[in-house]
Amino acid sequence: MQNNLDIRKSIIDAKLRYWQVANALGIADNQFSRKLRYELPESDKVKIRQIIADLVGDENSGGG
Protein backbone atom coordinates (compact mmCIF):
# COMPACT_ATOMS: atom_id res chain seq x y z
CA MET A 1 0.00 0.00 0.00
CA GLN A 2 1.27 3.46 -0.85
CA ASN A 3 1.89 6.02 1.84
CA ASN A 4 0.69 9.62 1.78
CA LEU A 5 -2.26 8.83 -0.46
CA ASP A 6 -3.95 12.06 0.62
CA ILE A 7 -1.01 14.15 -0.57
CA ARG A 8 -0.65 12.17 -3.78
CA LYS A 9 -4.37 12.59 -4.51
CA SER A 10 -4.20 16.32 -3.77
CA ILE A 11 -1.37 16.75 -6.28
CA ILE A 12 -3.23 14.78 -8.95
CA ASP A 13 -6.54 16.56 -8.30
CA ALA A 14 -4.78 19.91 -8.60
CA LYS A 15 -3.37 18.80 -11.97
CA LEU A 16 0.16 19.42 -10.75
CA ARG A 17 3.33 17.41 -11.16
CA TYR A 18 5.48 16.17 -8.30
CA TRP A 19 8.39 18.24 -9.59
CA GLN A 20 6.37 21.42 -9.22
CA VAL A 21 5.67 20.70 -5.56
CA ALA A 22 9.28 19.64 -5.00
CA ASN A 23 10.52 22.85 -6.60
CA ALA A 24 8.31 24.92 -4.31
CA LEU A 25 9.68 22.95 -1.33
CA GLY A 26 13.20 23.69 -2.50
CA ILE A 27 14.16 20.05 -3.07
CA ALA A 28 14.79 17.85 -6.10
CA ASP A 29 11.87 15.89 -7.51
CA ASN A 30 13.51 12.53 -6.78
CA GLN A 31 14.05 13.60 -3.17
CA PHE A 32 10.36 14.50 -2.88
CA SER A 33 9.34 11.13 -4.32
CA ARG A 34 11.53 9.39 -1.75
CA LYS A 35 9.96 11.42 1.06
CA LEU A 36 6.54 10.20 -0.04
CA ARG A 37 7.58 6.55 0.40
CA TYR A 38 7.12 6.88 4.16
CA GLU A 39 4.14 8.44 5.89
CA LEU A 40 4.89 12.10 6.52
CA PRO A 41 4.22 13.85 9.82
CA GLU A 42 1.08 15.99 9.80
CA SER A 43 3.15 19.18 10.01
CA ASP A 44 4.86 18.31 6.70
CA LYS A 45 1.51 17.46 5.11
CA VAL A 46 0.10 20.84 6.14
CA LYS A 47 3.08 22.59 4.51
CA ILE A 48 2.68 20.56 1.30
CA ARG A 49 -1.07 21.19 1.15
CA GLN A 50 -0.40 24.92 1.44
CA ILE A 51 2.14 24.73 -1.38
CA ILE A 52 -0.39 22.89 -3.54
CA ALA A 53 -2.99 25.58 -2.82
CA ASP A 54 -0.47 28.32 -3.63
CA LEU A 55 0.54 26.65 -6.90
CA VAL A 56 -3.09 26.21 -7.95
CA GLY A 57 -3.71 29.88 -7.12
CA ASP A 58 -0.69 30.91 -9.19
CA GLU A 59 -1.94 28.90 -12.18
CA ASN A 60 -5.42 30.39 -11.90
CA SER A 61 -4.03 33.93 -11.76
CA GLY A 62 -1.79 33.40 -14.79
CA GLY A 63 1.45 33.06 -12.83
CA GLY A 64 1.78 29.49 -14.13
C-alpha positions in Angstrom: 0.0 0.0 0.0 1.3 3.5 -0.9 1.9 6.0 1.8 0.7 9.6 1.8 -2.3 8.8 -0.5 -4.0 12.1 0.6 -1.0 14.1 -0.6 -0.6 12.2 -3.8 -4.4 12.6 -4.5 -4.2 16.3 -3.8 -1.4 16.7 -6.3 -3.2 14.8 -9.0 -6.5 16.6 -8.3 -4.8 19.9 -8.6 -3.4 18.8 -12.0 0.2 19.4 -10.7 3.3 17.4 -11.2 5.5 16.2 -8.3 8.4 18.2 -9.6 6.4 21.4 -9.2 5.7 20.7 -5.6 9.3 19.6 -5.0 10.5 22.8 -6.6 8.3 24.9 -4.3 9.7 22.9 -1.3 13.2 23.7 -2.5 14.2 20.1 -3.1 14.8 17.8 -6.1 11.9 15.9 -7.5 13.5 12.5 -6.8 14.1 13.6 -3.2 10.4 14.5 -2.9 9.3 11.1 -4.3 11.5 9.4 -1.7 10.0 11.4 1.1 6.5 10.2 0.0 7.6 6.5 0.4 7.1 6.9 4.2 4.1 8.4 5.9 4.9 12.1 6.5 4.2 13.8 9.8 1.1 16.0 9.8 3.2 19.2 10.0 4.9 18.3 6.7 1.5 17.5 5.1 0.1 20.8 6.1 3.1 22.6 4.5 2.7 20.6 1.3 -1.1 21.2 1.2 -0.4 24.9 1.4 2.1 24.7 -1.4 -0.4 22.9 -3.5 -3.0 25.6 -2.8 -0.5 28.3 -3.6 0.5 26.7 -6.9 -3.1 26.2 -7.9 -3.7 29.9 -7.1 -0.7 30.9 -9.2 -1.9 28.9 -12.2 -5.4 30.4 -11.9 -4.0 33.9 -11.8 -1.8 33.4 -14.8 1.5 33.1 -12.8 1.8 29.5 -14.1 
